[in-house]
Amino acid sequence: LPEYYPDNSVFRSDWARYYDMVSAMDLEAGRILDRLDAEGLRENTVVFFFGDHGRPLPRAKRWLYDSGLRVPLIVRWPGVVPESTVVDELVSFVDFAPTVLAIADVSIPPHMQGQIFLGEHVPASRPYVFGQRDRVDEIEDRVRSVRGTRYHYIRNFRPELPYSVPSDYMDRMPSMREWRRLNETGILT
C-alpha cells in the first residue's frame, strides 16, 4: 500500500481469513477423499473441487479481472488424470455440464454451451473464454470480458456507474469498508 496508509492490518486480516478458509476447505476435501478411499470408491469416482467466483476481496469476487475469474479447480480422476498434473487450458464454468455428461458417457445436447475439458473427447484448445457481470446483488451492472492465453479485454457498458458500485454484501467486508473510507477522504485516485 502507498506510504500515506502504512497501517494495512485490515487488509492483512482479510487475507489471513481468506487463507484460513482455504486451509479449512483443504482439510474438508481431505476428509471427503479419505472417506471415498476407505469405502473403496476411489477408482470409480471423479471428484471436482472449485471456487465459485473469486476470493471475497476488492477486485476479486464478482469482478471480471483475473482475480475474480481465475478460480481454483482441482480434479481427481484415478487412472485418467495423473496426480500432480497441471493444465493451463482455458476452462469456463459452462464446461462442467458437458464434461460431466461425457464422463458419464451421456450424449451432450446440441444446445448445450461449453466444451469437454477432461477425458477422451477433449477438443482442441479454445482460444478464449468469456465473462459477464450483470448483477451484484441489488445492483445492476453490465460488464463483459474476453480472456485469451495472452490478453484479457474488459468492456464496461455502464461507465456512468462508480468503479465499485455499493453492494450490501461486499460492503460488509472489512477491506471494502476500509477501501470506501479511504476513498471518502480523497486519498485514493
Order of alpha helices (4+ residues) and beta strands (2+ residues): alpha-beta-alpha-beta-alpha-beta-beta-beta-alpha
